[in-house]
Amino acid sequence: MKKEQKMLAVAGLVHAPWNPRTDAELDAGHPEMVKLIASVREIGVIQPVAVWDDADPKMVIAGNRRLAAAVAVGVKEIPAMVFTRITEAQAREITRVENEVRIGIDPLKDSELIGSMISLGYDQKEIAAHFGVSEAMICRRAKLIGLLPEIREIADKSGNFATH
């Protein structure tokens, strides 16, 4: 793994498809985004986003709200910590760790990330070791993977699984 901080063109960046932020959370009208957009308009993006450089196009794997705010105000370049020579599993791990540390990740969104790691061939023990959590926690979250989409949607909209 190699990482380097540099300025990147906003136009060349996309949100990672496993981004735990919903479209509603990234919408310019969302209350948290309104504040962030005002801040970016006033002083710019001061904390680098994390970018997976090996992906085509380059994917923001942490800092999706900052990217959305930069787009909203027309910023052309943003600071980025650029990761190269990493696997998709490592990129997903960076996403999960950044979100867990920052706000505590929603269990439904966490189960999606865990499910994607399982689909890449990781077992629950390996995932637990990667994320520094117990196997029991990974097992509990993995059980959420099989929820019917309708149940997931109801739980997500009601906030019953929200941790923030």
Phi, psi and chi 1 to 4 in degrees:
 res  aa     phi    psi   chi1   chi2   chi3   chi4
   1 MET       -  137.4  175.6 -169.6  -45.1      -
   2 LYS  -128.6  140.9 -179.3 -178.0  170.9 -167.3
   3 LYS  -138.2  145.6   64.1 -178.7  178.6  176.4
   4 GLU  -150.2  137.6  174.2 -175.4   11.6      -
   5 GLN   -92.4  132.4 -172.7  166.3  -24.2      -
   6 LYS  -159.4  172.1   55.0 -176.3  163.3 -179.5
   7 MET   -88.2  135.5  -63.7  -64.0  -73.3      -
   8 LEU  -125.5  148.5  -69.0 -179.5      -      -
   9 ALA   -69.1  129.3      -      -      -      -
  10 VAL   -60.3  -37.7  169.1      -      -      -
  11 ALA   -60.8  -23.3      -      -      -      -
  12 GLY   -93.9    7.8      -      -      -      -
  13 LEU  -111.8  145.5  -57.6  174.3      -      -
  14 VAL  -130.1  158.1  -62.3      -      -      -
  15 HIS   -73.4  138.1  -61.2  -73.1      -      -
  16 ALA   -62.6  140.2      -      -      -      -
  17 PRO   -64.0  -19.0   16.1  -23.8      -      -
  18 TRP   -95.2   10.6   57.7   82.1      -      -
  19 ASN   -52.2  124.5  173.0   24.9      -      -
  20 PRO   -72.8  -12.1   23.4  -30.2      -      -
  21 ARG   -75.5  132.9  -68.1  -71.8 -172.9  177.4
  22 THR   -79.9  164.8   63.8      -      -      -
  23 ASP   -58.5  -38.2  -71.2  -18.2      -      -
  24 ALA   -63.0  -39.1      -      -      -      -
  25 GLU   -70.3  -23.6  -69.9  172.6  -53.9      -
  26 LEU   -94.6   -4.6  -65.2  172.6      -      -
  27 ASP   -68.8  138.4 -176.2   85.7      -      -
  28 ALA   -59.4  -21.8      -      -      -      -
  29 GLY   -87.9   -8.4      -      -      -      -
  30 HIS   -64.7  136.8 -171.9  -80.3      -      -
  31 PRO   -52.4  -41.5  -25.3   32.3      -      -
  32 GLU   -67.5  -35.7  -71.0 -178.8   21.4      -
  33 MET   -71.0  -35.8  -74.3  -60.4  -62.9      -
  34 VAL   -57.1  -45.3  168.9      -      -      -
  35 LYS   -65.4  -44.7  -67.3  177.2 -167.0  172.8
  36 LEU   -65.8  -41.3 -177.0   56.5      -      -
  37 ILE   -61.1  -42.2  -71.2  168.0      -      -
  38 ALA   -61.6  -41.6      -      -      -      -
  39 SER   -64.9  -45.3  171.8      -      -      -
  40 VAL   -65.0  -37.3  168.8      -      -      -
  41 ARG   -62.8  -40.1 -175.9  176.8  -71.4  117.6
  42 GLU   -75.8  -48.4 -179.5   72.7   24.1      -
  43 ILE  -125.9   -3.1   59.3  174.2      -      -
  44 GLY    88.3 -176.8      -      -      -      -
  45 VAL   -87.0  117.6  176.2      -      -      -
  46 ILE  -103.4  -21.6   57.6  173.4      -      -
  47 GLN  -106.0  127.4 -178.3  179.4   -1.3      -
  48 PRO   -63.9  146.7  -14.8   24.6      -      -
  49 VAL   -83.9  161.1  -61.7      -      -      -
  50 ALA  -100.8  130.5      -      -      -      -
  51 VAL  -125.4  133.6  173.2      -      -      -
  52 TRP   -90.1  103.7 -178.1   19.7      -      -
  53 ASP   -72.5  -28.6 -167.8   51.4      -      -
  54 ASP   -72.5  -17.7  -57.6  -40.3      -      -
  55 ALA   -75.4  152.3      -      -      -      -
  56 ASP  -128.0  106.5 -175.2   24.8      -      -
  57 PRO   -77.1  171.1   27.2  -32.0      -      -
  58 LYS   -59.6  134.1  -66.6  174.6  179.9   14.3
  59 MET  -109.1  135.3  -75.7 -174.6 -156.3      -
  60 VAL   -80.4  116.7  172.2      -      -      -
  61 ILE  -102.6   -8.9   54.9  177.6      -      -
  62 ALA  -157.1  130.1      -      -      -      -
  63 GLY   106.4   27.8      -      -      -      -
  64 ASN   -63.6  -32.8  -72.8  -79.0      -      -
  65 ARG   -67.5  -39.8  -71.2  177.5   60.3 -118.9
  66 ARG   -63.5  -41.0  -77.0  170.2  -92.3  152.5
  67 LEU   -62.6  -46.5  172.8   60.9      -      -
  68 ALA   -61.7  -39.3      -      -      -      -
  69 ALA   -66.7  -40.8      -      -      -      -
  70 ALA   -62.0  -42.1      -      -      -      -
  71 VAL   -62.8  -42.8  168.4      -      -      -
  72 ALA   -61.3  -33.9      -      -      -      -
  73 VAL  -100.8    0.7  -60.6      -      -      -
  74 GLY    81.9   22.4      -      -      -      -
  75 VAL   -66.0  136.0  171.3      -      -      -
  76 LYS   -89.1  -34.5  -59.2  -65.5 -177.1 -149.4
  77 GLU  -134.6  147.8  -71.2 -173.5  -34.4      -
  78 ILE  -134.5  155.1   57.6  174.0      -      -
  79 PRO   -71.1  142.4   24.0  -30.0      -      -
  80 ALA  -143.3  141.8      -      -      -      -
  81 MET   -93.7  111.5 -178.1   60.0   66.2      -
  82 VAL   -98.4  120.9 -179.3      -      -      -
  83 PHE  -101.5  128.3  -68.9   84.2      -      -
  84 THR  -125.4  160.3   54.6      -      -      -
  85 ARG    57.9   43.8  -70.3 -178.2  -93.3  178.3
  86 ILE  -121.0  156.4   63.2  172.5      -      -
  87 THR   -87.1  168.1   64.1      -      -      -
  88 GLU   -60.2  -39.0 -178.8  176.3  -27.1      -
  89 ALA   -60.7  -41.8      -      -      -      -
  90 GLN   -66.7  -38.5  -70.9  169.9  -45.8      -
  91 ALA   -62.1  -43.8      -      -      -      -
  92 ARG   -65.6  -36.7  -71.5  173.9 -175.6  -98.7
  93 GLU   -63.1  -42.3 -179.8  178.7  -13.7      -
  94 ILE   -60.1  -43.8  -68.4  166.4      -      -
  95 THR   -58.1  -50.0  -60.0      -      -      -
  96 ARG   -65.1  -46.0 -174.4 -168.5 -178.2  -79.2
  97 VAL   -63.0  -42.9  168.2      -      -      -
  98 GLU   -61.1  -43.0 -168.4  -93.0   -7.8      -
  99 ASN   -73.4  -37.5  -79.1  -72.2      -      -
 100 GLU   -63.4  -44.7  178.0   68.0   30.1      -
 101 VAL   -67.6  -39.9  168.0      -      -      -
 102 ARG   -74.0  -52.3 -173.7  174.9   39.6   77.3
 103 ILE  -130.8   -6.1   57.7  170.9      -      -
 104 GLY    77.9  119.8      -      -      -      -
 105 ILE   -87.1  143.4 -164.7  165.4      -      -
 106 ASP   -59.3  130.6  176.4  -66.6      -      -
 107 PRO   -56.2  -35.7  -28.0   36.3      -      -
 108 LEU   -65.8  -44.5  -74.3  175.1      -      -
 109 LYS   -67.2  -37.8  -67.8  174.5 -175.6  173.9
 110 ASP   -62.3  -40.7 -160.5   22.3      -      -
 111 SER   -63.6  -34.0   73.5      -      -      -
 112 GLU   -65.3  -43.1  -68.2  169.6    6.1      -
 113 LEU   -65.3  -41.3  -70.8  170.0      -      -
 114 ILE   -64.8  -42.5  -70.5  167.1      -      -
 115 GLY   -60.0  -39.0      -      -      -      -
 116 SER   -67.6  -34.9   67.8      -      -      -
 117 MET   -66.5  -40.4  -62.8  -71.5  -70.5      -
 118 ILE   -62.5  -41.5  -69.5  169.6      -      -
 119 SER   -66.5  -21.1   71.2      -      -      -
 120 LEU   -86.4    1.3  -68.6  169.5      -      -
 121 GLY   103.3    2.8      -      -      -      -
 122 TYR   -81.8  144.5  -73.2   82.9      -      -
 123 ASP   -96.5  171.9   63.8   28.7      -      -
 124 GLN   -62.5  -34.5  -68.9 -177.6    5.4      -
 125 LYS   -64.5  -43.0 -176.3  175.6 -174.0  171.3
 126 GLU   -66.2  -40.2  -68.9  169.8  -43.3      -
 127 ILE   -63.9  -43.6  -64.0  168.4      -      -
 128 ALA   -59.0  -42.9      -      -      -      -
 129 ALA   -65.3  -41.4      -      -      -      -
 130 HIS   -59.8  -43.4  -85.9  -61.6      -      -
 131 PHE   -92.2   -5.3  -63.7  150.8      -      -
 132 GLY    67.3   36.4      -      -      -      -
 133 VAL  -127.0  173.1  -61.9      -      -      -
 134 SER   -75.9  154.4   70.4      -      -      -
 135 GLU   -61.4  -35.3  -92.7 -173.9   83.0      -
 136 ALA   -60.9  -40.5      -      -      -      -
 137 MET   -64.8  -43.9 -169.2  -79.5 -101.2      -
 138 ILE   -62.5  -41.3  -63.7  -61.9      -      -
 139 CYS   -61.5  -44.1 -177.9      -      -      -
 140 ARG   -63.0  -44.4  -75.6 -169.5  -57.7  -86.3
 141 ARG   -68.6  -35.5  -64.4  -75.6  168.7   92.2
 142 ALA   -63.6  -29.6      -      -      -      -
 143 LYS   -64.4  -25.6  -72.2  177.8 -177.1  177.6
 144 LEU   -74.1  -18.1  -62.3  175.0      -      -
 145 ILE   -58.1  -39.4  -64.4  168.0      -      -
 146 GLY   -82.6    3.2      -      -      -      -
 147 LEU   -61.2  140.6  -72.3  178.3      -      -
 148 LEU   -59.4  143.6  -66.4  172.3      -      -
 149 PRO   -53.4  -35.7  -24.3   31.6      -      -
 150 GLU   -65.9  -39.5  -63.7   83.8    7.9      -
 151 ILE   -69.1  -41.6  -65.2  171.5      -      -
 152 ARG   -59.5  -43.3  -69.1  179.4   70.8   86.1
 153 GLU   -64.7  -43.5 -174.4  176.5  -25.2      -
 154 ILE   -62.8  -45.4  -69.6  167.2      -      -
 155 ALA   -64.5  -40.4      -      -      -      -
 156 ASP   -65.6  -44.8 -166.2   37.3      -      -
 157 LYS   -68.6  -34.1  -76.4 -177.4 -179.7  176.5
 158 SER   -78.7  -18.6   71.4      -      -      -
 159 GLY    79.3   11.5      -      -      -      -
 160 ASN   -62.6  -24.3  -73.7  -19.8      -      -
 161 PHE  -101.8   -4.0  -74.8  117.5      -      -
 162 ALA   -63.8  140.2      -      -      -      -
 163 THR  -113.1    4.2   58.8      -      -      -
 164 HIS  -137.0      -   52.3  -72.1      -      -
